[in-house]
Each structure stands twice: as structure tokens, then as C-alpha cells.
Amino acid sequence: VQLAESGPGLVQAGGSLRLSCEASGSTYEIYSMGWRRQVPGKEREFVAAVYHDGSPAYADSVKGRFIVSRDKNTLYLEMKNAQVEDTPVYYCTAAIGPPQALMTVWGQGTQVTVSS
């Protein structure tokens, strides 16, 4: 499975943007997909995910502002009311394989810059 993120990259504070992640390859192996982000010098943190049953999950810091959705092999992250702290690199992830032996695949990441 390969993951490719895309998005506008730049948004003004208070604005909105949408990131996309397209999965290719053995997509039938995908169990769930999600987003993580990383600020330089810090660990990657969970942002949002769509689980196997279609249910979404969000980090507390983005609840009410971000919407995660999945359409077949494409994962989306819609960001509303963007804030400066939403600036990190965003990575798409996919959990693949049987539930008892999941492996995580990462995209290369896409930079989001929120200008004040």
C-alpha cells in the first residue's frame, strides 16, 4: 500500500482547507486510515482517523474544527477555523493486514502553514 497526501498547503488563520490522501496498491489490505501531524522537534501526534467500521475519531485539540472522512481509497481531512498551531506536517497513515497483526504504513507528509 502506498499513500500520497495532497493539499493547498497554505491557509490564513480562521480559514479552511482540505487535505487528501490517496491510497494505491493492495488497498484491500487497508483496515483503517488516519492522520497524524508533527511539529519539528516533537513526536508525531494523532489527529483523526476513520476506523474499520466507518466511525471517526478525533484528538481533543481538533474536535469541532476538523472533519475526517473516507471515500473508498481516499481519506480526507477538512480543517475549519485553522489556527497557527495547526501548522505542522500532516501524515496520512493506514493500518493494513489482519486485525490481529496490523502494520502501519505512512505517507511522505504534506506541510500545512497557517498564516496569522
C-alpha positions as CSV (number, residue, x, y, z in Angstrom):
1,V,0.0,0.0,0.0
2,Q,1.3,3.4,-0.9
3,L,-0.1,6.7,0.4
4,A,0.1,10.1,-1.3
5,E,-1.0,13.2,0.6
6,S,-2.0,16.5,-1.2
7,G,-3.5,19.8,-0.2
8,P,-3.2,23.6,-0.7
9,G,-0.5,23.9,2.0
10,L,-1.3,27.5,3.0
11,V,-4.3,28.9,4.7
12,Q,-4.9,32.1,6.7
13,A,-5.8,31.8,10.3
14,G,-9.5,31.3,10.7
15,G,-9.8,29.8,7.2
16,S,-10.5,26.3,5.9
17,L,-8.6,23.8,3.8
18,R,-8.9,20.2,2.9
19,L,-6.1,17.6,2.8
20,S,-6.5,14.4,0.7
21,C,-4.7,11.1,0.9
22,E,-5.0,8.6,-1.9
23,A,-4.1,5.0,-1.3
24,S,-2.8,2.8,-4.1
25,G,-1.5,-0.8,-4.4
26,S,-3.1,-3.5,-2.3
27,T,-5.8,-1.4,-0.9
28,Y,-7.9,-4.4,0.0
29,E,-5.5,-4.8,2.9
30,I,-6.4,-1.5,4.5
31,Y,-8.1,-1.9,7.8
32,S,-8.3,1.8,8.8
33,M,-6.9,5.1,7.8
34,G,-6.0,8.2,9.7
35,W,-3.9,11.4,10.0
36,R,-1.1,12.3,12.3
37,R,0.9,15.5,12.4
38,Q,4.4,16.6,13.6
39,V,6.0,19.8,14.7
40,P,9.8,19.8,14.2
41,G,11.4,18.6,17.4
42,K,8.3,16.9,18.7
43,E,6.8,13.5,18.3
44,R,4.1,12.8,15.8
45,E,0.6,13.1,17.3
46,F,-2.7,11.6,16.5
47,V,-5.1,13.9,14.7
48,A,-8.1,11.9,13.4
49,A,-9.0,8.5,11.9
50,V,-11.7,6.6,10.3
51,Y,-11.9,3.1,11.7
52,H,-12.8,-0.2,10.1
53,D,-16.5,0.2,10.9
54,G,-16.5,3.7,9.4
55,S,-16.6,5.5,12.7
56,P,-14.4,8.7,13.1
57,A,-12.2,9.6,15.9
58,Y,-10.5,12.9,16.7
59,A,-7.9,14.3,19.0
60,D,-9.3,16.7,21.6
61,S,-7.3,19.6,20.1
62,V,-9.2,19.4,16.8
63,K,-12.7,18.2,17.8
64,G,-15.3,20.5,16.4
65,R,-12.9,22.0,13.9
66,F,-11.7,19.1,11.8
67,I,-13.7,16.6,9.9
68,V,-12.3,13.3,8.7
69,S,-13.9,11.2,6.0
70,R,-13.1,8.4,3.7
71,D,-14.4,7.6,0.2
72,K,-13.2,4.2,-0.9
73,N,-9.4,4.6,-1.1
74,T,-9.2,8.3,-0.4
75,L,-9.0,9.8,3.0
76,Y,-9.9,13.5,3.6
77,L,-9.2,15.9,6.4
78,E,-11.2,19.1,6.3
79,M,-9.9,21.8,8.6
80,K,-12.1,24.7,9.7
81,N,-11.1,27.7,11.7
82,A,-7.4,26.9,11.1
83,Q,-5.2,28.1,13.9
84,V,-1.4,28.8,13.9
85,E,-0.8,25.6,16.0
86,D,-2.3,23.6,13.1
87,T,0.8,24.3,11.1
88,P,2.8,21.0,11.3
89,V,3.5,18.4,8.7
90,Y,0.5,16.2,8.2
91,Y,1.0,12.5,7.6
92,C,-1.6,10.0,6.2
93,T,-1.5,6.6,7.8
94,A,-3.1,3.3,7.0
95,A,-3.3,0.2,9.2
96,I,-3.1,-2.8,6.9
97,G,-3.3,-6.5,7.4
98,P,-5.5,-8.8,9.6
99,P,-6.7,-7.1,12.8
100,Q,-4.5,-9.3,15.0
101,A,-1.4,-8.3,13.1
102,L,-1.8,-4.8,11.9
103,M,1.0,-2.8,10.4
104,T,1.2,0.9,9.9
105,V,2.0,2.5,6.5
106,W,2.9,6.2,6.4
107,G,2.7,8.7,3.6
108,Q,5.5,11.2,3.0
109,G,3.7,14.0,4.6
110,T,2.3,17.4,3.5
111,Q,3.2,20.7,5.0
112,V,0.4,22.9,6.2
113,T,1.1,26.5,7.0
114,V,-1.4,28.7,8.8
115,S,-0.5,32.3,8.5
116,S,-1.6,34.8,11.1
